[in-house]
């Protein structure tokens, strides 16, 4: 399922206009991204938790030249599924 499929299913199941469903989905994604950018976690009970994880920097190699490079530390979004979501799949 892609974002357009999600919007269409939301519109169909909730009786919304497709435009309104698109605004709801986009707004949800924007709020989650903004919270993660601020360093907060987003906890959706029964679904899961979105958190920001920090990847350590280190040394690496350029595969084309073999030259050693420095990899900067970075922040990555992570998702931990909730128990209810995991249970619904099994």
N, CA, C and O atoms as a CHARMM CRD file, in Angstrom:
* protein
*
  360
    1    1 UNK  N      0.85200  -1.17300   0.00000 PROA 1      0.00000
    2    1 UNK  CA     0.00000   0.00000   0.00000 PROA 1      0.00000
    3    1 UNK  C      0.89600   1.23300   0.00000 PROA 1      0.00000
    4    1 UNK  O      1.81500   1.33500   0.81300 PROA 1      0.00000
    5    2 UNK  N      0.63600   2.15200  -0.89300 PROA 2      0.00000
    6    2 UNK  CA     1.37400   3.41100  -0.90900 PROA 2      0.00000
    7    2 UNK  C      0.48800   4.51900  -0.33000 PROA 2      0.00000
    8    2 UNK  O     -0.63400   4.26100   0.10600 PROA 2      0.00000
    9    3 UNK  N      0.99800   5.74500  -0.33000 PROA 3      0.00000
   10    3 UNK  CA     0.26700   6.84700   0.29500 PROA 3      0.00000
   11    3 UNK  C     -1.06600   7.12000  -0.39600 PROA 3      0.00000
   12    3 UNK  O     -2.06300   7.40200   0.26900 PROA 3      0.00000
   13    4 UNK  N     -1.08900   7.03800  -1.71800 PROA 4      0.00000
   14    4 UNK  CA    -2.35000   7.26600  -2.43200 PROA 4      0.00000
   15    4 UNK  C     -3.38300   6.19600  -2.09800 PROA 4      0.00000
   16    4 UNK  O     -4.57000   6.49500  -1.96500 PROA 4      0.00000
   17    5 UNK  N     -2.93400   4.95300  -1.96300 PROA 5      0.00000
   18    5 UNK  CA    -3.84300   3.87400  -1.56700 PROA 5      0.00000
   19    5 UNK  C     -4.38700   4.12100  -0.16300 PROA 5      0.00000
   20    5 UNK  O     -5.57300   3.91700   0.09700 PROA 5      0.00000
   21    6 UNK  N     -3.51100   4.56100   0.73800 PROA 6      0.00000
   22    6 UNK  CA    -3.92800   4.85900   2.10800 PROA 6      0.00000
   23    6 UNK  C     -4.98200   5.96000   2.12600 PROA 6      0.00000
   24    6 UNK  O     -5.98600   5.85500   2.83100 PROA 6      0.00000
   25    7 UNK  N     -4.75200   7.00300   1.35700 PROA 7      0.00000
   26    7 UNK  CA    -5.70700   8.11400   1.29100 PROA 7      0.00000
   27    7 UNK  C     -7.05300   7.62900   0.75700 PROA 7      0.00000
   28    7 UNK  O     -8.10000   7.98000   1.30100 PROA 7      0.00000
   29    8 UNK  N     -7.03000   6.82700  -0.30100 PROA 8      0.00000
   30    8 UNK  CA    -8.26800   6.32900  -0.89500 PROA 8      0.00000
   31    8 UNK  C     -9.02800   5.43100   0.08200 PROA 8      0.00000
   32    8 UNK  O    -10.24700   5.54900   0.20700 PROA 8      0.00000
   33    9 UNK  N     -8.32000   4.53400   0.77400 PROA 9      0.00000
   34    9 UNK  CA    -8.98000   3.63600   1.73200 PROA 9      0.00000
   35    9 UNK  C     -9.54400   4.41700   2.91500 PROA 9      0.00000
   36    9 UNK  O    -10.63100   4.11000   3.40400 PROA 9      0.00000
   37   10 UNK  N     -8.80700   5.42600   3.37400 PROA 10     0.00000
   38   10 UNK  CA    -9.30700   6.25400   4.47100 PROA 10     0.00000
   39   10 UNK  C    -10.57900   6.97700   4.04600 PROA 10     0.00000
   40   10 UNK  O    -11.54600   7.03500   4.80500 PROA 10     0.00000
   41   11 UNK  N    -10.58100   7.52300   2.84700 PROA 11     0.00000
   42   11 UNK  CA   -11.76500   8.21900   2.34100 PROA 11     0.00000
   43   11 UNK  C    -12.94800   7.26300   2.23600 PROA 11     0.00000
   44   11 UNK  O    -14.06800   7.61100   2.61000 PROA 11     0.00000
   45   12 UNK  N    -12.69600   6.05600   1.72600 PROA 12     0.00000
   46   12 UNK  CA   -13.78000   5.08100   1.55400 PROA 12     0.00000
   47   12 UNK  C    -14.33400   4.57900   2.88100 PROA 12     0.00000
   48   12 UNK  O    -15.55000   4.51700   3.06300 PROA 12     0.00000
   49   13 UNK  N    -13.44300   4.21800   3.81400 PROA 13     0.00000
   50   13 UNK  CA   -13.90700   3.60900   5.05800 PROA 13     0.00000
   51   13 UNK  C    -14.50700   4.61800   6.03400 PROA 13     0.00000
   52   13 UNK  O    -15.36800   4.26400   6.84000 PROA 13     0.00000
   53   14 UNK  N    -14.06200   5.86100   5.96800 PROA 14     0.00000
   54   14 UNK  CA   -14.55400   6.86200   6.91100 PROA 14     0.00000
   55   14 UNK  C    -15.58700   7.80100   6.31000 PROA 14     0.00000
   56   14 UNK  O    -16.09200   8.68800   6.99900 PROA 14     0.00000
   57   15 UNK  N    -15.90700   7.62000   5.04200 PROA 15     0.00000
   58   15 UNK  CA   -16.90700   8.46400   4.40200 PROA 15     0.00000
   59   15 UNK  C    -16.44700   9.89700   4.20600 PROA 15     0.00000
   60   15 UNK  O    -17.25000  10.82800   4.26700 PROA 15     0.00000
   61   16 UNK  N    -15.15900  10.07300   3.97200 PROA 16     0.00000
   62   16 UNK  CA   -14.60800  11.41300   3.76300 PROA 16     0.00000
   63   16 UNK  C    -14.41100  11.67600   2.27700 PROA 16     0.00000
   64   16 UNK  O    -14.31600  10.74700   1.47500 PROA 16     0.00000
   65   17 UNK  N    -14.35300  12.95000   1.92700 PROA 17     0.00000
   66   17 UNK  CA   -13.95100  13.30800   0.57600 PROA 17     0.00000
   67   17 UNK  C    -12.46100  12.99500   0.45500 PROA 17     0.00000
   68   17 UNK  O    -11.71900  13.08700   1.43200 PROA 17     0.00000
   69   18 UNK  N    -12.03400  12.62500  -0.74500 PROA 18     0.00000
   70   18 UNK  CA   -10.63000  12.25700  -0.93500 PROA 18     0.00000
   71   18 UNK  C     -9.70600  13.41400  -0.56200 PROA 18     0.00000
   72   18 UNK  O     -8.62500  13.19200  -0.01600 PROA 18     0.00000
   73   19 UNK  N    -10.11600  14.62500  -0.84600 PROA 19     0.00000
   74   19 UNK  CA    -9.32600  15.80600  -0.51200 PROA 19     0.00000
   75   19 UNK  C     -9.14400  15.92800   1.00300 PROA 19     0.00000
   76   19 UNK  O     -8.04700  16.22800   1.47500 PROA 19     0.00000
   77   20 UNK  N    -10.20900  15.69600   1.75800 PROA 20     0.00000
   78   20 UNK  CA   -10.13200  15.77200   3.21700 PROA 20     0.00000
   79   20 UNK  C     -9.26200  14.66200   3.78500 PROA 20     0.00000
   80   20 UNK  O     -8.49900  14.88700   4.72500 PROA 20     0.00000
   81   21 UNK  N     -9.37100  13.46600   3.21900 PROA 21     0.00000
   82   21 UNK  CA    -8.54300  12.34500   3.66700 PROA 21     0.00000
   83   21 UNK  C     -7.06600  12.62800   3.39200 PROA 21     0.00000
   84   21 UNK  O     -6.20300  12.30500   4.20800 PROA 21     0.00000
   85   22 UNK  N     -6.78300  13.23300   2.23600 PROA 22     0.00000
   86   22 UNK  CA    -5.39900  13.57000   1.88900 PROA 22     0.00000
   87   22 UNK  C     -4.84100  14.59100   2.87900 PROA 22     0.00000
   88   22 UNK  O     -3.69000  14.47800   3.30100 PROA 22     0.00000
   89   23 UNK  N     -5.65300  15.59100   3.25400 PROA 23     0.00000
   90   23 UNK  CA    -5.20800  16.58800   4.22700 PROA 23     0.00000
   91   23 UNK  C     -4.94500  15.93200   5.58400 PROA 23     0.00000
   92   23 UNK  O     -3.99100  16.29800   6.27000 PROA 23     0.00000
   93   24 UNK  N     -5.77100  14.97800   5.97500 PROA 24     0.00000
   94   24 UNK  CA    -5.59200  14.28800   7.25600 PROA 24     0.00000
   95   24 UNK  C     -4.30100  13.46700   7.26300 PROA 24     0.00000
   96   24 UNK  O     -3.54200  13.51000   8.23100 PROA 24     0.00000
   97   25 UNK  N     -4.05400  12.72900   6.19700 PROA 25     0.00000
   98   25 UNK  CA    -2.84500  11.90200   6.11200 PROA 25     0.00000
   99   25 UNK  C     -1.60100  12.78500   6.07500 PROA 25     0.00000
  100   25 UNK  O     -0.64500  12.53500   6.80800 PROA 25     0.00000
  101   26 UNK  N     -1.60500  13.80600   5.23500 PROA 26     0.00000
  102   26 UNK  CA    -0.45900  14.70800   5.13800 PROA 26     0.00000
  103   26 UNK  C     -0.20800  15.41600   6.46900 PROA 26     0.00000
  104   26 UNK  O      0.93800  15.56400   6.89400 PROA 26     0.00000
  105   27 UNK  N     -1.27100  15.84700   7.11600 PROA 27     0.00000
  106   27 UNK  CA    -1.13100  16.51300   8.41200 PROA 27     0.00000
  107   27 UNK  C     -0.54000  15.59600   9.46500 PROA 27     0.00000
  108   27 UNK  O      0.29700  16.01900  10.26300 PROA 27     0.00000
  109   28 UNK  N     -0.97200  14.34000   9.47100 PROA 28     0.00000
  110   28 UNK  CA    -0.43200  13.36400  10.41800 PROA 28     0.00000
  111   28 UNK  C      1.05600  13.15500  10.18500 PROA 28     0.00000
  112   28 UNK  O      1.84400  13.17200  11.13000 PROA 28     0.00000
  113   29 UNK  N      1.44400  12.95800   8.92700 PROA 29     0.00000
  114   29 UNK  CA     2.85800  12.76100   8.60200 PROA 29     0.00000
  115   29 UNK  C      3.68300  13.98100   8.98200 PROA 29     0.00000
  116   29 UNK  O      4.78900  13.84400   9.50400 PROA 29     0.00000
  117   30 UNK  N      3.15200  15.18000   8.72400 PROA 30     0.00000
  118   30 UNK  CA     3.86900  16.41000   9.05200 PROA 30     0.00000
  119   30 UNK  C      4.07600  16.55200  10.55800 PROA 30     0.00000
  120   30 UNK  O      5.14900  16.95800  11.00500 PROA 30     0.00000
  121   31 UNK  N      3.04900  16.21600  11.33600 PROA 31     0.00000
  122   31 UNK  CA     3.15900  16.32300  12.79400 PROA 31     0.00000
  123   31 UNK  C      4.14800  15.31800  13.35100 PROA 31     0.00000
  124   31 UNK  O      4.91600  15.64900  14.25400 PROA 31     0.00000
  125   32 UNK  N      4.14900  14.09600  12.83100 PROA 32     0.00000
  126   32 UNK  CA     5.11800  13.09200  13.28000 PROA 32     0.00000
  127   32 UNK  C      6.53700  13.54600  12.94900 PROA 32     0.00000
  128   32 UNK  O      7.43000  13.46000  13.79200 PROA 32     0.00000
  129   33 UNK  N      6.74600  14.02500  11.73200 PROA 33     0.00000
  130   33 UNK  CA     8.07500  14.48500  11.32100 PROA 33     0.00000
  131   33 UNK  C      8.53800  15.66600  12.17200 PROA 33     0.00000
  132   33 UNK  O      9.70500  15.72500  12.55800 PROA 33     0.00000
  133   34 UNK  N      7.64200  16.60300  12.46700 PROA 34     0.00000
  134   34 UNK  CA     8.00400  17.77100  13.27200 PROA 34     0.00000
  135   34 UNK  C      8.37800  17.36000  14.69800 PROA 34     0.00000
  136   34 UNK  O      9.32700  17.89700  15.27000 PROA 34     0.00000
  137   35 UNK  N      7.64000  16.41800  15.26900 PROA 35     0.00000
  138   35 UNK  CA     7.94200  15.95400  16.62700 PROA 35     0.00000
  139   35 UNK  C      9.30100  15.25500  16.65800 PROA 35     0.00000
  140   35 UNK  O     10.08600  15.47000  17.58100 PROA 35     0.00000
  141   36 UNK  N      9.58000  14.42400  15.65900 PROA 36     0.00000
  142   36 UNK  CA    10.87200  13.74100  15.61300 PROA 36     0.00000
  143   36 UNK  C     12.01100  14.73600  15.41800 PROA 36     0.00000
  144   36 UNK  O     13.07800  14.59600  16.01500 PROA 36     0.00000
  145   37 UNK  N     11.77600  15.73600  14.58000 PROA 37     0.00000
  146   37 UNK  CA    12.79600  16.75300  14.33800 PROA 37     0.00000
  147   37 UNK  C     13.11700  17.52200  15.61600 PROA 37     0.00000
  148   37 UNK  O     14.25600  17.93700  15.82600 PROA 37     0.00000
  149   38 UNK  N     12.10600  17.71100  16.47100 PROA 38     0.00000
  150   38 UNK  CA    12.30100  18.40000  17.74300 PROA 38     0.00000
  151   38 UNK  C     12.93600  17.49900  18.80000 PROA 38     0.00000
  152   38 UNK  O     13.23300  17.94900  19.90600 PROA 38     0.00000
  153   39 UNK  N     13.14600  16.21400  18.45500 PROA 39     0.00000
  154   39 UNK  CA    13.77000  15.28200  19.39500 PROA 39     0.00000
  155   39 UNK  C     12.78700  14.53800  20.26900 PROA 39     0.00000
  156   39 UNK  O     13.19400  13.80700  21.17300 PROA 39     0.00000
  157   40 UNK  N     11.49900  14.71100  20.01800 PROA 40     0.00000
  158   40 UNK  CA    10.47400  14.02100  20.80300 PROA 40     0.00000
  159   40 UNK  C     10.17900  12.66200  20.19600 PROA 40     0.00000
  160   40 UNK  O     10.51100  12.39300  19.04200 PROA 40     0.00000
  161   41 UNK  N      9.55100  11.81400  20.98800 PROA 41     0.00000
  162   41 UNK  CA     9.06400  10.54500  20.44700 PROA 41     0.00000
  163   41 UNK  C      7.56100  10.65800  20.24600 PROA 41     0.00000
  164   41 UNK  O      6.89000  11.43400  20.92600 PROA 41     0.00000
  165   42 UNK  N      7.04100   9.88200  19.31000 PROA 42     0.00000
  166   42 UNK  CA     5.60600   9.87500  19.03900 PROA 42     0.00000
  167   42 UNK  C      5.09800   8.48500  19.40900 PROA 42     0.00000
  168   42 UNK  O      5.42300   7.49600  18.75200 PROA 42     0.00000
  169   43 UNK  N      4.29700   8.42400  20.46800 PROA 43     0.00000
  170   43 UNK  CA     3.79800   7.16000  20.99600 PROA 43     0.00000
  171   43 UNK  C      2.31400   7.03800  20.64200 PROA 43     0.00000
  172   43 UNK  O      1.48400   7.80800  21.12300 PROA 43     0.00000
  173   44 UNK  N      2.00000   6.06600  19.80100 PROA 44     0.00000
  174   44 UNK  CA     0.61900   5.80100  19.40300 PROA 44     0.00000
  175   44 UNK  C      0.20400   4.47800  20.04500 PROA 44     0.00000
  176   44 UNK  O      0.53500   3.40200  19.54600 PROA 44     0.00000
  177   45 UNK  N     -0.51000   4.57100  21.13600 PROA 45     0.00000
  178   45 UNK  CA    -0.88000   3.40000  21.91600 PROA 45     0.00000
  179   45 UNK  C     -1.59200   2.38100  21.04500 PROA 45     0.00000
  180   45 UNK  O     -2.53700   2.70900  20.32700 PROA 45     0.00000
  181   46 UNK  N     -1.12900   1.14200  21.11600 PROA 46     0.00000
  182   46 UNK  CA    -1.71300   0.06000  20.33600 PROA 46     0.00000
  183   46 UNK  C     -1.11200  -0.06800  18.94800 PROA 46     0.00000
  184   46 UNK  O     -1.32600  -1.07600  18.27400 PROA 46     0.00000
  185   47 UNK  N     -0.36600   0.93600  18.51100 PROA 47     0.00000
  186   47 UNK  CA     0.23400   0.89100  17.17800 PROA 47     0.00000
  187   47 UNK  C      1.74700   0.79300  17.25500 PROA 47     0.00000
  188   47 UNK  O      2.33800  -0.15000  16.72900 PROA 47     0.00000
  189   48 UNK  N      2.37900   1.76700  17.90800 PROA 48     0.00000
  190   48 UNK  CA     3.82300   1.72800  18.03700 PROA 48     0.00000
  191   48 UNK  C      4.39200   3.07000  18.42600 PROA 48     0.00000
  192   48 UNK  O      3.66400   4.01300  18.73500 PROA 48     0.00000
  193   49 UNK  N      5.72700   3.13600  18.40500 PROA 49     0.00000
  194   49 UNK  CA     6.43500   4.33100  18.82800 PROA 49     0.00000
  195   49 UNK  C      7.43000   4.72800  17.74300 PROA 49     0.00000
  196   49 UNK  O      8.21000   3.90100  17.26900 PROA 49     0.00000
  197   50 UNK  N      7.39400   5.99200  17.35800 PROA 50     0.00000
  198   50 UNK  CA     8.40100   6.55700  16.46700 PROA 50     0.00000
  199   50 UNK  C      9.42000   7.26900  17.34300 PROA 50     0.00000
  200   50 UNK  O      9.04600   8.09700  18.17400 PROA 50     0.00000
  201   51 UNK  N     10.70200   6.96100  17.17000 PROA 51     0.00000
  202   51 UNK  CA    11.76000   7.57800  17.95800 PROA 51     0.00000
  203   51 UNK  C     12.89800   8.00000  17.03700 PROA 51     0.00000
  204   51 UNK  O     12.97800   7.57800  15.88300 PROA 51     0.00000
  205   52 UNK  N     13.77100   8.84100  17.57200 PROA 52     0.00000
  206   52 UNK  CA    14.97400   9.24700  16.85100 PROA 52     0.00000
  207   52 UNK  C     16.14700   8.50800  17.47000 PROA 52     0.00000
  208   52 UNK  O     16.38400   8.60300  18.67500 PROA 52     0.00000
  209   53 UNK  N     16.88100   7.77200  16.64700 PROA 53     0.00000
  210   53 UNK  CA    18.06700   7.05300  17.10300 PROA 53     0.00000
  211   53 UNK  C     19.29600   7.74800  16.52700 PROA 53     0.00000
  212   53 UNK  O     19.27300   8.24300  15.40000 PROA 53     0.00000
  213   54 UNK  N     20.36200   7.77600  17.31000 PROA 54     0.00000
  214   54 UNK  CA    21.59700   8.39100  16.85800 PROA 54     0.00000
  215   54 UNK  C     22.55800   7.29900  16.40400 PROA 54     0.00000
  216   54 UNK  O     22.87700   6.38100  17.15900 PROA 54     0.00000
  217   55 UNK  N     23.00900   7.41200  15.16900 PROA 55     0.00000
  218   55 UNK  CA    24.01300   6.48800  14.64200 PROA 55     0.00000
  219   55 UNK  C     25.37800   7.08800  14.88800 PROA 55     0.00000
  220   55 UNK  O     25.61700   8.25500  14.57900 PROA 55     0.00000
  221   56 UNK  N     26.26400   6.30000  15.43900 PROA 56     0.00000
  222   56 UNK  CA    27.61200   6.77800  15.71400 PROA 56     0.00000
  223   56 UNK  C     28.38100   6.94500  14.41100 PROA 56     0.00000
  224   56 UNK  O     28.15000   6.23400  13.43300 PROA 56     0.00000
  225   57 UNK  N     29.28200   7.88300  14.42500 PROA 57     0.00000
  226   57 UNK  CA    30.16000   8.06300  13.27700 PROA 57     0.00000
  227   57 UNK  C     31.24800   7.00100  13.31400 PROA 57     0.00000
  228   57 UNK  O     31.27000   6.14800  14.20200 PROA 57     0.00000
  229   58 UNK  N     32.12500   7.06100  12.36700 PROA 58     0.00000
  230   58 UNK  CA    33.22000   6.09800  12.35100 PROA 58     0.00000
  231   58 UNK  C     34.03900   6.23300  11.09200 PROA 58     0.00000
  232   58 UNK  O     33.96000   7.23000  10.37400 PROA 58     0.00000
  233   59 UNK  N     34.81600   5.22400  10.84500 PROA 59     0.00000
  234   59 UNK  CA    35.66300   5.19200   9.65400 PROA 59     0.00000
  235   59 UNK  C     35.05500   4.21300   8.65700 PROA 59     0.00000
  236   59 UNK  O     34.46900   3.20100   9.04100 PROA 59     0.00000
  237   60 UNK  N     35.19900   4.52300   7.38800 PROA 60     0.00000
  238   60 UNK  CA    34.72500   3.64800   6.32400 PROA 60     0.00000
  239   60 UNK  C     35.68400   3.70600   5.16300 PROA 60     0.00000
  240   60 UNK  O     36.69500   4.40700   5.21400 PROA 60     0.00000
  241   61 UNK  N     35.37200   2.97700   4.12600 PROA 61     0.00000
  242   61 UNK  CA    36.20900   2.98400   2.92900 PROA 61     0.00000
  243   61 UNK  C     35.36000   3.27600   1.70800 PROA 61     0.00000
  244   61 UNK  O     34.24000   2.78200   1.57500 PROA 61     0.00000
  245   62 UNK  N     35.90900   4.08500   0.82200 PROA 62     0.00000
  246   62 UNK  CA    35.28900   4.32500  -0.46800 PROA 62     0.00000
  247   62 UNK  C     35.51600   3.06600  -1.29900 PROA 62     0.00000
  248   62 UNK  O     36.66500   2.72100  -1.57200 PROA 62     0.00000
  249   63 UNK  N     34.45500   2.36800  -1.71100 PROA 63     0.00000
  250   63 UNK  CA    34.64400   1.10200  -2.42300 PROA 63     0.00000
  251   63 UNK  C     35.31300   1.25300  -3.79500 PROA 63     0.00000
  252   63 UNK  O     35.91000   0.30100  -4.29600 PROA 63     0.00000
  253   64 UNK  N     35.22000   2.42700  -4.39800 PROA 64     0.00000
  254   64 UNK  CA    35.82400   2.62000  -5.72500 PROA 64     0.00000
  255   64 UNK  C     37.32500   2.86000  -5.63800 PROA 64     0.00000
  256   64 UNK  O     38.10100   2.33800  -6.43800 PROA 64     0.00000
  257   65 UNK  N     37.72200   3.66900  -4.64000 PROA 65     0.00000
  258   65 UNK  CA    39.14700   4.03200  -4.57200 PROA 65     0.00000
  259   65 UNK  C     39.87900   3.34300  -3.43300 PROA 65     0.00000
  260   65 UNK  O     41.10900   3.31800  -3.41700 PROA 65     0.00000
  261   66 UNK  N     39.13800   2.78200  -2.47700 PROA 66     0.00000
  262   66 UNK  CA    39.77500   2.17300  -1.31900 PROA 66     0.00000
  263   66 UNK  C     40.22900   3.19800  -0.28600 PROA 66     0.00000
  264   66 UNK  O     40.79700   2.83700   0.74400 PROA 66     0.00000
  265   67 UNK  N     39.97800   4.47200  -0.56300 PROA 67     0.00000
  266   67 UNK  CA    40.38700   5.55100   0.33800 PROA 67     0.00000
  267   67 UNK  C     39.55600   5.49700   1.62000 PROA 67     0.00000
  268   67 UNK  O     38.34900   5.26300   1.57900 PROA 67     0.00000
  269   68 UNK  N     40.21300   5.71700   2.75000 PROA 68     0.00000
  270   68 UNK  CA    39.51200   5.73900   4.02700 PROA 68     0.00000
  271   68 UNK  C     38.77800   7.06800   4.16800 PROA 68     0.00000
  272   68 UNK  O     39.33400   8.12700   3.87700 PROA 68     0.00000
  273   69 UNK  N     37.52100   7.00500   4.61800 PROA 69     0.00000
  274   69 UNK  CA    36.71600   8.21300   4.80100 PROA 69     0.00000
  275   69 UNK  C     36.16000   8.24000   6.21700 PROA 69     0.00000
  276   69 UNK  O     36.07100   7.20800   6.88300 PROA 69     0.00000
  277   70 UNK  N     35.79200   9.42100   6.66100 PROA 70     0.00000
  278   70 UNK  CA    35.17400   9.58700   7.97200 PROA 70     0.00000
  279   70 UNK  C     33.67000   9.69800   7.78100 PROA 70     0.00000
  280   70 UNK  O     33.19500  10.50300   6.98000 PROA 70     0.00000
  281   71 UNK  N     32.92700   8.89000   8.51600 PROA 71     0.00000
  282   71 UNK  CA    31.46600   8.91500   8.45500 PROA 71     0.00000
  283   71 UNK  C     30.96700   9.71600   9.65200 PROA 71     0.00000
  284   71 UNK  O     31.28700   9.39400  10.79600 PROA 71     0.00000
  285   72 UNK  N     30.18900  10.75000   9.39100 PROA 72     0.00000
  286   72 UNK  CA    29.68300  11.62400  10.45000 PROA 72     0.00000
  287   72 UNK  C     28.55900  10.92900  11.22100 PROA 72     0.00000
  288   72 UNK  O     27.84000  10.10200  10.66100 PROA 72     0.00000
  289   73 UNK  N     28.40900  11.26300  12.50300 PROA 73     0.00000
  290   73 UNK  CA    27.24600  10.75400  13.25000 PROA 73     0.00000
  291   73 UNK  C     25.96500  11.32900  12.64000 PROA 73     0.00000
  292   73 UNK  O     25.97100  12.44000  12.11200 PROA 73     0.00000
  293   74 UNK  N     24.88600  10.58100  12.71400 PROA 74     0.00000
  294   74 UNK  CA    23.62500  11.06600  12.15400 PROA 74     0.00000
  295   74 UNK  C     22.45200  10.58700  12.99400 PROA 74     0.00000
  296   74 UNK  O     22.57500   9.67300  13.80900 PROA 74     0.00000
  297   75 UNK  N     21.32100  11.22500  12.77300 PROA 75     0.00000
  298   75 UNK  CA    20.08000  10.84500  13.44900 PROA 75     0.00000
  299   75 UNK  C     19.20000  10.11700  12.44100 PROA 75     0.00000
  300   75 UNK  O     19.09300  10.52800  11.28500 PROA 75     0.00000
  301   76 UNK  N     18.56700   9.02600  12.89000 PROA 76     0.00000
  302   76 UNK  CA    17.72900   8.21200  12.02800 PROA 76     0.00000
  303   76 UNK  C     16.37400   7.98500  12.69400 PROA 76     0.00000
  304   76 UNK  O     16.31300   7.74400  13.89900 PROA 76     0.00000
  305   77 UNK  N     15.29100   8.05900  11.92400 PROA 77     0.00000
  306   77 UNK  CA    13.99200   7.72000  12.50600 PROA 77     0.00000
  307   77 UNK  C     13.87200   6.20500  12.66000 PROA 77     0.00000
  308   77 UNK  O     14.32400   5.45000  11.79900 PROA 77     0.00000
  309   78 UNK  N     13.27000   5.77300  13.74100 PROA 78     0.00000
  310   78 UNK  CA    13.04500   4.35100  13.99400 PROA 78     0.00000
  311   78 UNK  C     11.59500   4.15300  14.41600 PROA 78     0.00000
  312   78 UNK  O     10.96700   5.05000  14.97900 PROA 78     0.00000
  313   79 UNK  N     11.08200   2.97000  14.13600 PROA 79     0.00000
  314   79 UNK  CA     9.72200   2.62200  14.53500 PROA 79     0.00000
  315   79 UNK  C      9.76400   1.32100  15.30500 PROA 79     0.00000
  316   79 UNK  O     10.32100   0.32700  14.83800 PROA 79     0.00000
  317   80 UNK  N      9.16800   1.32900  16.49700 PROA 80     0.00000
  318   80 UNK  CA     9.03100   0.10800  17.28900 PROA 80     0.00000
  319   80 UNK  C      7.54500  -0.22800  17.34100 PROA 80     0.00000
  320   80 UNK  O      6.76300   0.53200  17.91200 PROA 80     0.00000
  321   81 UNK  N      7.14500  -1.35100  16.75600 PROA 81     0.00000
  322   81 UNK  CA     5.72200  -1.69100  16.76000 PROA 81     0.00000
  323   81 UNK  C      5.23600  -2.02000  18.17100 PROA 81     0.00000
  324   81 UNK  O      5.98200  -2.55600  18.99100 PROA 81     0.00000
  325   82 UNK  N      3.98400  -1.69200  18.43400 PROA 82     0.00000
  326   82 UNK  CA     3.36500  -1.98500  19.71600 PROA 82     0.00000
  327   82 UNK  C      2.86900  -3.41300  19.78300 PROA 82     0.00000
  328   82 UNK  O      2.73500  -4.07900  18.75600 PROA 82     0.00000
  329   83 UNK  N      2.59600  -3.88600  20.98600 PROA 83     0.00000
  330   83 UNK  CA     2.15000  -5.26700  21.20400 PROA 83     0.00000
  331   83 UNK  C      0.86900  -5.57200  20.44100 PROA 83     0.00000
  332   83 UNK  O      0.73500  -6.64200  19.84600 PROA 83     0.00000
  333   84 UNK  N     -0.06300  -4.64000  20.45800 PROA 84     0.00000
  334   84 UNK  CA    -1.34300  -4.87600  19.78100 PROA 84     0.00000
  335   84 UNK  C     -1.15100  -5.04600  18.27600 PROA 84     0.00000
  336   84 UNK  O     -1.80400  -5.89200  17.66500 PROA 84     0.00000
  337   85 UNK  N     -0.27800  -4.26800  17.68000 PROA 85     0.00000
  338   85 UNK  CA     0.01200  -4.39300  16.24400 PROA 85     0.00000
  339   85 UNK  C      0.69400  -5.73100  15.95900 PROA 85     0.00000
  340   85 UNK  O      0.33500  -6.42400  15.00700 PROA 85     0.00000
  341   86 UNK  N      1.67200  -6.09000  16.78200 PROA 86     0.00000
  342   86 UNK  CA     2.36800  -7.36600  16.58800 PROA 86     0.00000
  343   86 UNK  C      1.40400  -8.54100  16.72500 PROA 86     0.00000
  344   86 UNK  O      1.44200  -9.48400  15.93500 PROA 86     0.00000
  345   87 UNK  N      0.53500  -8.47000  17.74400 PROA 87     0.00000
  346   87 UNK  CA    -0.42000  -9.56200  17.97100 PROA 87     0.00000
  347   87 UNK  C     -1.41000  -9.68700  16.81600 PROA 87     0.00000
  348   87 UNK  O     -1.85700 -10.79100  16.50400 PROA 87     0.00000
  349   88 UNK  N     -1.75500  -8.57800  16.18400 PROA 88     0.00000
  350   88 UNK  CA    -2.74400  -8.61700  15.09700 PROA 88     0.00000
  351   88 UNK  C     -2.18300  -9.30500  13.85100 PROA 88     0.00000
  352   88 UNK  O     -2.94300  -9.74300  12.98700 PROA 88     0.00000
  353   89 UNK  N     -0.85300  -9.39900  13.75800 PROA 89     0.00000
  354   89 UNK  CA    -0.23300 -10.03400  12.59800 PROA 89     0.00000
  355   89 UNK  C     -0.08600 -11.53300  12.75900 PROA 89     0.00000
  356   89 UNK  O      0.12700 -12.24100  11.77500 PROA 89     0.00000
  357   90 UNK  N     -0.19400 -12.02900  13.97900 PROA 90     0.00000
  358   90 UNK  CA     0.00000 -13.47300  14.21500 PROA 90     0.00000
  359   90 UNK  C     -1.27000 -14.16500  14.60100 PROA 90     0.00000
  360   90 UNK  O     -1.26900 -15.37400  14.83100 PROA 90     0.00000
